[in-house]
Amino acid sequence: MAERAGFGGRSPRSAGSPDRPGRTMGADDTDRRIVSALVGDGRMSVNELARVAQVSRATAYARLERLQADGVITGFSAQVDPAALGCAITAMILVNVDQGAWAEVREKLVGVPGFEYLAVTSGGFDFVMLVRVHDVAELRDVVLHRLHRIAAVKTTQTIFVLDEEGRPFGASAATP
């Protein structure tokens, strides 16, 4: 499945992070309009992008190239309806692990069937994991046969998602 903004499994990197020394975000209103437009329609032509961002085609093209080179725009992907592909069950699974084992467990969690998103968290649980599966039997197998067979997993709590709303990161970029 294509990576989606917000649930891509990637850690967002700022342009000034240690692996990109010397770069700072420095996004202005034009950059934010471009990002917002592309989050809404990643297949938008540069001509249409220029119109929406209220700049010339040359400026839109140059800004798009720079935003990609600076790692602000990291790719383009399709938005998919999981239910249309047969994944009717969505669940958040809260996971507690043995202290110090989070890195090892993290690698195993991202390989679980139906995995879509994982966050290392503070508070009562070490991880929040989003899975999408075909049915309750598949979810049971994920929790009881996959997660609880990981030696360092101490406890889990499964929460069924009844309805969802979301906004891809960057959708509201035009409003600082």
N, C-alpha and C positions, 0 to 999 in steps of 0.2 A: 504494500500500500504506500502511496506517496506520502511524504511527510507533510503535516499540516502545521501552520503557524500555531503556536500555543501548545500543541500536543505532539511535537515532532520528535521528542526524545533527544533533542539537542539542547545543550546549555547555551542560552543566548550569550554572545560575546560582545562586549562593547568594543568600539573601534580603538579605544585606548587601553585595552587589556594587555597584560604582559606578553602575550604571544603576538601582539600587533603594536610594538613599541612606537612611541612618537605620534600616534594618530589619535585625534580626538574627534568625537562625533560632529560637533559644530553644525548640526542640521538647522537650516533656516525654514521659513514658511514654505518656500518652493519645494524643498526636499520633502517636507511633511505632506504637501499636497500630492507629490508624485508617489510617495509610499502609500498613502491612503487610497489613491486611485488604483494602483496596482494590486493592493490587497483586495479591493472590490472586484477587479477584473484583470487577472494576470496575463491575459491574452490580448490586452489592449494594444493597438498599434502606437508607434511613437507619435504619429500625427494626432491621434485622439488623445494621447497622454499630454501632449503639448497644449491642446485645446483645454482640457480639464484643469491642468496646472497653470493655465494662463501665461504661458511662455512660448517662445519660438520653438520650432521643431529642433533646431540645432542645440538650443539650451536644454530641452527635454532629453535629447540623446546624450549630451555630455553629462548631465546630472545623473541619468540612469547608469551610464558607464561608471561614473565615480562612486555611486551608491553600491554598485556591485563590487568594484575593486576594493572599496573600504570595508566590505563585509556587512554592510547594513542590509542589503538585499542578498539573501543567501541562496535563493532558488525560487522556482515557480512550481506549483503543484495543483492537482485537481482536488476539488472538494467532493467527497463521496458520502452517499447516504448509506451508513452501515446496515440498516434494516433492509434496504434494497438488495444487498449482497447476502442476506440471510442471517446477519448478526442481530437478532432481535433483543438480546439481553445485554445490558450495559451495567457494570458494577464498579464501584470504588472499593478497593480492598486496602484496609489499613493494616500495616505489617510491623511487628516488633521483632527485632533480632538481637542476638547476643552482642554485647558491647564490643566494639572493635572489629566486628565482622561485616560491617555495612558495605565495604567495597567489594568483598567476595560475593555477598548476597545480591548486591546490585547487578552484577554481571549475570547472575542466574535469573533474576526477576525479568529482565528484558527479553529473555528467551522463552518465557511462558506463553503458551498458545493464547491468542486473543489480546496479547499485550498491546496497549496503545500509548500509555503515558506513565512515567514514573517520576516522583519527586522525593528527594530526601527532605525530611521535615523536622521541625522542632515540636516540642509538646509531648502529648501522650503516645504518639506512634513515630516510628523511625522512617517509614515510607508511606506514601499514598500512591496507589497504583490504579490505573483505569484499564479495565479489560472489556472487550466486546466479544461475545460468544453467541453461538446459534441457539442454545437452549439451557435450561437449568441443569440438565445432566452434564453438559460440558463445563458449566461453571463449577459444579460440584467436583469434577475431576481436576480442574485448575486448583481449587482451594485445598481439597483433601489429598490429592495424589501428587500434585506438582509442588505447591508451596510448602505443605507440611512434611514433605520428604527432604526439604533443604534443612540440614542439621541445625544451622544457626537461627532458623525461624522459631521464635518463641510463641507468638500468638498472632492471630489475624482477626479482623472484624470485616465482614462483608456488608456493603450497603448497596441495595438495588437503586439504580437511577430510574426514576419514574418519568421524567421529562427533562429536556435539556434546552438551554439557551447558551449561546456563545458568540463571541466576536473574535475573529482572528487578530492576533497582535498586530498593531499598526493600522487597523481599520479606522481608528479615531486619531491618527497621527496628525491630521490637518488642524486639529484643535489642541494647542499646546497645554 
